[in-house]
């Protein structure tokens, strides 16, 4: 189904499916190529024209392809995001993929996410590698899916439940990686928050915790309002302040185009109906999962709910780590090994 992912073995796929037609054009010996893709990682040297990458434990992305009927839905970004999540948990220093340069949109995504071209194979494919020991922390996409180990503070972003569940529809899934494939990347790695706070503490380059504010009347809100997810902020833009437009409607639309889960009518309504309007762009790093979300009561009892508006909260790196660990997230997996 377009708009979702399902994890399955390469050997369980039908090589005669029309999905593979374009790959058959790239690989004349497609049957042999298809059999090789059953291996998920490699340690052997990689032969390049005029050079060789030495043997090392590397995660290999066998191939990246989005069906034509699903293109335009940011699934390509979502697919690379899921692959890089897998790499983060693998512990391998490198991840790589081979691609023909004619696939310009795929090459563009790889470069956006910090892959570097290291050479070309005999068959004309370029080899792109990403190394967790050599990440560029000046850009959240280039270092994705890792945090800048030198971050100085973290923040909280309150999202009402109805809007939260459109942006983060998988935060209630079981805390298993394979569960995320069905819906986690359908909206892409980029998350766009549109809201009307007077101000926020969140700033580009710093992590932010996503707090799902329960607005229902059943049960106890202290247990139902919870931190569900964690992101890295890439941009904070003030669109309107006290009724004065700082960006035109057209500029605002362009900023959120193809990134927001909202319809065009909803995007326009935010602009029309609010005296204050802000757009925050984030890259999505992960979620706690069912039974692991951190509720308001725990935050309050442990000193993580200061006496001011939540969007103004600032946490030290140690406090941020403590909240993640309360949600059963291994903080060390989020910080790349620099050696």
C-alpha positions in Angstrom: 0.0 0.0 0.0 1.4 3.4 -1.0 2.2 5.5 2.1 3.5 2.8 4.3 6.4 0.4 4.7 6.5 -3.3 5.4 9.6 -5.2 6.3 10.3 -8.4 4.5 13.2 -10.6 3.3 14.5 -10.0 -0.2 14.2 -13.7 -0.9 10.4 -13.4 -0.2 9.9 -10.8 -3.0 8.8 -11.6 -6.5 11.5 -10.8 -8.9 9.0 -10.6 -11.7 7.0 -7.8 -10.1 6.9 -4.7 -12.4 8.4 -2.7 -9.5 11.8 -4.1 -10.6 11.6 -3.2 -14.3 13.8 -0.1 -14.0 16.4 -2.1 -12.0 16.5 -4.7 -14.7 17.5 -1.9 -17.1 20.4 -1.0 -14.8 21.5 -4.6 -14.2 21.4 -6.8 -17.3 22.3 -9.8 -15.1 19.4 -9.0 -12.8 18.9 -12.5 -11.5 22.4 -12.7 -10.2 22.1 -9.2 -8.7 18.8 -10.1 -7.0 20.4 -13.1 -5.3 23.3 -11.0 -4.0 20.8 -8.7 -2.2 19.9 -11.3 0.4 23.0 -10.2 2.3 22.3 -7.2 4.6 25.9 -6.3 5.5 29.4 -6.9 4.2 32.9 -7.0 5.6 34.8 -7.6 2.4 36.9 -5.0 0.6 35.1 -2.9 -2.0 36.9 -2.7 -5.3 36.8 0.7 -7.0 38.3 2.1 -10.2 41.9 2.8 -9.1 41.4 2.2 -5.4 40.0 -0.3 -2.8 38.1 0.3 0.3 39.7 -2.0 2.9 37.6 -4.7 4.6 35.5 -3.4 7.5 32.1 -4.1 9.1 29.7 -2.0 7.1 26.0 -1.9 6.7 25.0 -2.1 3.1 21.8 -0.6 1.7 21.1 -3.1 -1.0 19.1 -0.6 -3.1 16.7 2.3 -2.7 13.6 2.5 -4.9 10.2 4.0 -4.5 7.3 2.8 -6.7 6.3 5.3 -9.3 2.7 5.4 -7.9 4.1 6.5 -4.5 6.6 9.1 -5.6 6.1 12.6 -4.5 5.0 11.5 -1.0 8.5 11.9 0.6 8.8 8.2 0.9 12.3 8.4 -0.5 13.4 10.5 2.5 11.5 8.1 4.8 13.2 5.1 3.3 16.7 6.5 3.8 15.7 7.5 7.3 14.7 4.0 8.2 17.9 2.6 6.7 20.0 5.0 8.8 18.0 4.2 12.0 19.0 0.5 11.3 22.6 1.6 10.9 22.6 3.5 14.2 21.5 0.4 16.1 23.9 -1.8 14.2 26.9 -0.2 15.7 28.9 -0.4 12.4 31.0 2.7 11.7 30.0 2.9 8.0 27.0 2.5 5.9 27.1 2.5 2.1 25.1 2.2 -1.1 25.9 2.0 -4.8 24.0 4.0 -7.3 24.2 5.2 -10.9 24.6 9.0 -11.1 21.7 9.2 -13.6 19.4 8.7 -10.6 19.7 12.3 -9.7 16.9 12.5 -7.1 18.3 9.5 -5.1 21.8 11.0 -5.3 20.4 14.2 -4.0 18.8 12.5 -1.0 22.1 10.6 -0.3 24.1 13.9 -0.3 21.5 15.6 1.8 21.9 12.9 4.5 25.7 13.1 4.5 26.7 10.4 2.2 30.0 11.1 0.3 31.0 9.7 -3.0 34.2 7.7 -2.5 34.7 6.3 -6.0 33.2 4.2 -8.9 32.9 0.5 -9.5 33.9 -1.2 -12.7 30.2 -1.3 -13.9 29.9 2.5 -13.6 28.1 2.7 -10.3 29.2 5.3 -7.8 29.8 4.2 -4.2 28.5 6.5 -1.5 29.6 6.1 2.2 28.5 7.6 5.5 30.9 7.2 8.4 29.7 7.9 12.0 33.3 8.9 12.9 33.3 11.8 10.5 29.9 13.4 10.8 29.2 17.1 10.1 27.3 18.5 13.0 26.7 21.9 11.3 23.6 20.4 9.7 21.1 18.1 11.3 20.6 16.1 8.1 24.3 15.5 7.6 24.7 14.0 11.0 21.3 12.2 11.1 20.4 9.9 12.9 22.8 11.1 15.6 22.9 14.0 18.1 25.7 16.5 18.2 27.6 15.3 21.3 28.4 19.0 22.1 24.8 20.1 22.4 24.4 22.5 25.3 20.7 22.2 26.1 17.4 20.6 25.0 13.8 21.8 25.0 10.2 20.7 25.1 7.6 21.2 22.4 3.9 20.8 23.3 1.7 19.4 20.6 -2.0 18.8 21.2 -3.0 15.2 20.9 -5.0 15.5 17.6 -2.2 17.3 15.8 0.5 15.1 17.5 -1.1 12.0 16.1 -0.9 13.3 12.6 2.7 14.3 12.9 3.8 11.2 14.9 1.3 8.5 14.2 3.6 5.7 15.4 4.5 6.9 18.9 2.1 4.4 20.4 3.6 1.4 18.6 5.4 -1.4 20.4 9.0 -0.5 21.0 10.4 -2.7 18.3 12.2 -1.4 15.3 10.3 -3.5 12.8 7.0 -2.1 14.0 8.1 1.4 12.7 8.2 0.2 9.1 4.5 0.2 8.5 4.0 4.0 9.1 7.0 5.7 10.6 8.6 7.0 7.5 5.4 7.6 5.4 5.6 11.3 6.4 9.4 11.5 5.9 12.2 12.3 8.3 11.3 16.1 8.3 8.6 17.1 10.7 6.9 20.5 10.5 5.2 22.0 13.5 2.8 24.8 12.9 1.5 26.4 16.1 0.5 29.7 17.8 2.8 30.0 20.8 3.9 33.5 21.8 7.5 32.1 22.0 9.5 28.9 22.2 12.9 28.0 23.6 13.6 25.5 20.8 16.5 26.6 18.6 18.2 25.1 15.5 20.9 22.6 16.2 19.5 21.5 19.6 17.3 18.5 20.5 13.7 18.8 21.4 11.3 16.4 23.3 7.8 16.1 21.8 5.1 16.3 24.5 1.7 15.0 23.6 -0.9 17.1 25.4 -4.0 15.1 26.2 -7.1 17.2 25.6 -9.8 14.6 26.4 -11.9 14.3 29.5 -11.5 10.7 30.4 -8.9 9.4 32.9 -6.2 11.4 34.6 -4.4 14.0 32.4 -1.3 13.6 34.5 -0.9 10.1 33.2 -2.2 10.7 29.6 -0.1 13.7 28.7 3.3 12.3 27.8 6.7 12.8 26.1 6.6 10.5 23.1 9.4 11.4 20.8 12.7 13.2 20.3 13.9 15.3 17.3 16.6 17.8 16.3 15.5 21.3 15.4 16.6 22.6 12.0 14.7 25.9 11.8 12.5 28.1 13.8 10.5 30.8 11.9 8.2 33.4 13.3 5.5 33.9 10.7 3.1 36.3 12.6 3.5 38.3 15.8 0.6 40.1 17.6 -1.3 40.1 14.4 1.5 41.5 12.2 2.6 39.3 9.3 6.4 38.7 9.2 6.0 36.5 6.2 3.4 36.7 3.5 0.9 33.9 3.1 2.7 32.8 -0.1 6.1 32.8 1.7 4.6 30.8 4.5 3.0 28.3 2.1 6.3 27.8 0.4 8.0 27.2 3.7 5.7 24.3 4.6 4.9 23.0 1.1 5.2 19.2 0.8 6.5 19.0 4.4 3.4 19.4 6.6 0.8 16.7 7.3 -1.9 19.4 7.1 -4.1 20.0 4.1 -3.8 23.2 2.1 -7.1 24.4 3.7 -5.7 23.7 7.2 -2.4 25.4 6.5 -4.3 28.5 5.3 -6.6 28.4 8.3 -3.6 28.6 10.7 -2.4 31.7 8.9 -5.8 33.3 8.8 -7.0 32.6 12.3 -4.0 33.2 14.6 -2.4 36.4 15.7 0.8 34.6 16.5 2.1 31.9 14.2 5.3 29.9 14.2 6.8 27.1 12.1 9.4 24.8 13.5 11.2 22.3 11.3 12.8 19.2 12.8 14.4 16.0 11.8 12.9 13.0 13.5 15.3 10.9 15.7 13.0 8.4 17.4 10.2 7.5 19.7 9.7 5.8 23.0 6.8 3.5 22.1 3.9 1.9 23.9 4.5 1.5 27.6 7.6 3.7 27.5 6.3 7.2 27.1 7.2 9.5 29.9 4.1 11.1 31.6 3.6 14.5 33.2 3.4 13.1 36.7 7.0 11.6 36.4 8.3 14.8 34.9 6.7 16.9 37.7 7.8 14.6 40.6 11.4 14.5 39.3 11.9 18.3 38.8 11.5 18.3 35.0 8.4 20.5 34.9 9.5 24.0 35.9 7.0 26.7 36.9 6.7 28.3 33.5 5.1 27.6 30.1 6.4 24.2 28.8 7.5 25.5 25.4 10.0 27.6 27.4 11.6 24.7 29.2 15.3 24.2 28.8 17.0 21.0 30.0 20.7 20.4 30.6 22.3 17.5 28.6 22.2 15.4 31.8 18.4 16.1 32.3 17.7 15.3 28.6 19.6 12.1 28.9 17.7 11.2 32.1 14.3 11.7 30.4 15.4 9.6 27.4 16.6 6.8 29.7 13.3 6.9 31.6 11.7 6.1 28.2 14.1 3.2 27.8 16.2 4.9 25.2 19.9 4.0 25.2 21.4 7.5 25.0 24.8 6.2 23.9 23.2 5.0 20.6 22.3 8.6 19.8 25.9 9.9 20.1 28.2 8.7 17.4 31.6 7.2 18.4 34.2 9.8 17.5 37.2 7.4 17.5 
